[in-house]
Structure formats: C-alpha cells, structure tokens
Amino acid sequence: METFAKRKGSDNPSGPVGLYLKMGFKVKVDDPELPLLRFEIHPLPSKIIQQKTARDFANVQVTRDFPQGSRVVH
C-alpha cells in the first residue's frame, strides 16, 4: 500500500509523514516536500488460513440490525 504525505503543513488530506512512519510505513521515494511512503502487507500462509477458517467460522452467527421499516433486498 502506498501513499503520499506532506512533510510540512497541516493541510494534508492523507496525514503527516510522522504518523505513517509510526505505523510502519517506509519511505519509498524521498522527496523533500511530498515523499512516497509504502507499507508492505504480507499474506498469511494458506495452511494457517485454512486451519483458522475451519475453526473460527464453524460456529459463526450472523445478525443484522436494520432500522424499522427498512426494505432488505437479497
């Protein structure tokens, strides 16, 4: 995942560079004003996903709360 963040000023819609660095983003392109930051997302090994899926989703109950008078279309 990548984003641009301003080094100076609070008029930045994506947030300050420091916030991203604290969250684990790394600087990919070090621009003095608008650096490109990158966060590596690593998928879980499929064996772990299969075990977790079978165990965690076996007894899942789905509930939905809709405002009274709502129309639900399936």
PyRosetta script that sets phi, psi and omega in degrees:
from pyrosetta import init, pose_from_sequence

init()
pose = pose_from_sequence("METFAKRKGSDNPSGPVGLYLKMGFKVKVDDPELPLLRFEIHPLPSKIIQQKTARDFANVQVTRDFPQGSRVVH")
pose.set_psi(1, 136.6)
pose.set_omega(1, -178.4)
pose.set_phi(2, -130.4)
pose.set_psi(2, 150.8)
pose.set_omega(2, 177.0)
pose.set_phi(3, -153.1)
pose.set_psi(3, 157.0)
pose.set_omega(3, 171.5)
pose.set_phi(4, -98.6)
pose.set_psi(4, 145.3)
pose.set_omega(4, 176.6)
pose.set_phi(5, -143.2)
pose.set_psi(5, 139.4)
pose.set_omega(5, 179.3)
pose.set_phi(6, -78.6)
pose.set_psi(6, 143.6)
pose.set_omega(6, 176.3)
pose.set_phi(7, -80.1)
pose.set_psi(7, -32.6)
pose.set_omega(7, -176.7)
pose.set_phi(8, -124.5)
pose.set_psi(8, 149.1)
pose.set_omega(8, 175.1)
pose.set_phi(9, 91.7)
pose.set_psi(9, 150.1)
pose.set_omega(9, -179.2)
pose.set_phi(10, -100.7)
pose.set_psi(10, 0.8)
pose.set_omega(10, -178.9)
pose.set_phi(11, -88.5)
pose.set_psi(11, 47.2)
pose.set_omega(11, -175.6)
pose.set_phi(12, -112.9)
pose.set_psi(12, 113.9)
pose.set_omega(12, -176.7)
pose.set_phi(13, -65.9)
pose.set_psi(13, -25.8)
pose.set_omega(13, -177.8)
pose.set_phi(14, -91.9)
pose.set_psi(14, -13.9)
pose.set_omega(14, 179.4)
pose.set_phi(15, 109.4)
pose.set_psi(15, 166.7)
pose.set_omega(15, -177.4)
pose.set_phi(16, -78.3)
pose.set_psi(16, 155.3)
pose.set_omega(16, -179.4)
pose.set_phi(17, -56.3)
pose.set_psi(17, -43.5)
pose.set_omega(17, -177.9)
pose.set_phi(18, -56.2)
pose.set_psi(18, -37.5)
pose.set_omega(18, 178.7)
pose.set_phi(19, -61.9)
pose.set_psi(19, -46.7)
pose.set_omega(19, -179.1)
pose.set_phi(20, -66.0)
pose.set_psi(20, -40.2)
pose.set_omega(20, 179.7)
pose.set_phi(21, -63.8)
pose.set_psi(21, -37.9)
pose.set_omega(21, 176.9)
pose.set_phi(22, -65.8)
pose.set_psi(22, -28.4)
pose.set_omega(22, -178.6)
pose.set_phi(23, -86.8)
pose.set_psi(23, 1.0)
pose.set_omega(23, 175.7)
pose.set_phi(24, 103.1)
pose.set_psi(24, 4.6)
pose.set_omega(24, 175.9)
pose.set_phi(25, -71.5)
pose.set_psi(25, 150.5)
pose.set_omega(25, 175.8)
pose.set_phi(26, -117.2)
pose.set_psi(26, 149.7)
pose.set_omega(26, 178.9)
pose.set_phi(27, -76.3)
pose.set_psi(27, 120.7)
pose.set_omega(27, 178.7)
pose.set_phi(28, -92.8)
pose.set_psi(28, -47.1)
pose.set_omega(28, 177.2)
pose.set_phi(29, -125.2)
pose.set_psi(29, 115.1)
pose.set_omega(29, -173.9)
pose.set_phi(30, -89.7)
pose.set_psi(30, 82.6)
pose.set_omega(30, 176.1)
pose.set_phi(31, -88.0)
pose.set_psi(31, 139.8)
pose.set_omega(31, -178.3)
pose.set_phi(32, -62.6)
pose.set_psi(32, -25.7)
pose.set_omega(32, -178.4)
pose.set_phi(33, -111.1)
pose.set_psi(33, -39.3)
pose.set_omega(33, -172.8)
pose.set_phi(34, -136.3)
pose.set_psi(34, 76.8)
pose.set_omega(34, -178.3)
pose.set_phi(35, -72.5)
pose.set_psi(35, 151.7)
pose.set_omega(35, 174.7)
pose.set_phi(36, -94.5)
pose.set_psi(36, 123.9)
pose.set_omega(36, -178.2)
pose.set_phi(37, -109.6)
pose.set_psi(37, 147.2)
pose.set_omega(37, -177.2)
pose.set_phi(38, -133.2)
pose.set_psi(38, 138.9)
pose.set_omega(38, 174.4)
pose.set_phi(39, -120.2)
pose.set_psi(39, 122.8)
pose.set_omega(39, -179.8)
pose.set_phi(40, -83.3)
pose.set_psi(40, 127.2)
pose.set_omega(40, 176.6)
pose.set_phi(41, -109.2)
pose.set_psi(41, 120.3)
pose.set_omega(41, -178.1)
pose.set_phi(42, -106.7)
pose.set_psi(42, 124.6)
pose.set_omega(42, 179.2)
pose.set_phi(43, -71.6)
pose.set_psi(43, 153.4)
pose.set_omega(43, 174.4)
pose.set_phi(44, -73.0)
pose.set_psi(44, 147.0)
pose.set_omega(44, 174.1)
pose.set_phi(45, -58.7)
pose.set_psi(45, 143.9)
pose.set_omega(45, -174.6)
pose.set_phi(46, -60.0)
pose.set_psi(46, -31.5)
pose.set_omega(46, 179.5)
pose.set_phi(47, -62.8)
pose.set_psi(47, -42.3)
pose.set_omega(47, 178.1)
pose.set_phi(48, -65.8)
pose.set_psi(48, -42.1)
pose.set_omega(48, 179.6)
pose.set_phi(49, -61.8)
pose.set_psi(49, -44.0)
pose.set_omega(49, -179.5)
pose.set_phi(50, -63.5)
pose.set_psi(50, -43.3)
pose.set_omega(50, 179.5)
pose.set_phi(51, -65.2)
pose.set_psi(51, -44.6)
pose.set_omega(51, -179.1)
pose.set_phi(52, -65.9)
pose.set_psi(52, -40.5)
pose.set_omega(52, -179.7)
pose.set_phi(53, -61.5)
pose.set_psi(53, -48.1)
pose.set_omega(53, -177.7)
pose.set_phi(54, -63.6)
pose.set_psi(54, -42.8)
pose.set_omega(54, -176.9)
pose.set_phi(55, -75.2)
pose.set_psi(55, -47.7)
pose.set_omega(55, -171.5)
pose.set_phi(56, -80.4)
pose.set_psi(56, -26.0)
pose.set_omega(56, -175.2)
pose.set_phi(57, -103.7)
pose.set_psi(57, 4.3)
pose.set_omega(57, -179.4)
pose.set_phi(58, -67.0)
pose.set_psi(58, -36.8)
pose.set_omega(58, -175.4)
pose.set_phi(59, -119.0)
pose.set_psi(59, 36.8)
pose.set_omega(59, -179.3)
pose.set_phi(60, -79.2)
pose.set_psi(60, 131.9)
pose.set_omega(60, 175.0)
pose.set_phi(61, -111.2)
pose.set_psi(61, 129.1)
pose.set_omega(61, -179.4)
pose.set_phi(62, -104.1)
pose.set_psi(62, 125.7)
pose.set_omega(62, 176.2)
pose.set_phi(63, -125.6)
pose.set_psi(63, 146.6)
pose.set_omega(63, 178.3)
pose.set_phi(64, -129.9)
pose.set_psi(64, 133.1)
pose.set_omega(64, 175.9)
pose.set_phi(65, -110.3)
pose.set_psi(65, 114.8)
pose.set_omega(65, 178.7)
pose.set_phi(66, -115.1)
pose.set_psi(66, 143.9)
pose.set_omega(66, 176.1)
pose.set_phi(67, -59.2)
pose.set_psi(67, 145.7)
pose.set_omega(67, 180.0)
pose.set_phi(68, -58.1)
pose.set_psi(68, 133.3)
pose.set_omega(68, -179.5)
pose.set_phi(69, 90.3)
pose.set_psi(69, -0.8)
pose.set_omega(69, 178.1)
pose.set_phi(70, -69.8)
pose.set_psi(70, 149.5)
pose.set_omega(70, 177.0)
pose.set_phi(71, -107.4)
pose.set_psi(71, 121.7)
pose.set_omega(71, -178.5)
pose.set_phi(72, -105.6)
pose.set_psi(72, 124.6)
pose.set_omega(72, 179.6)
pose.set_phi(73, -113.3)
pose.set_psi(73, 127.5)
pose.set_omega(73, 178.8)
pose.set_phi(74, -102.8)
pose.dump_pdb("model.pdb")
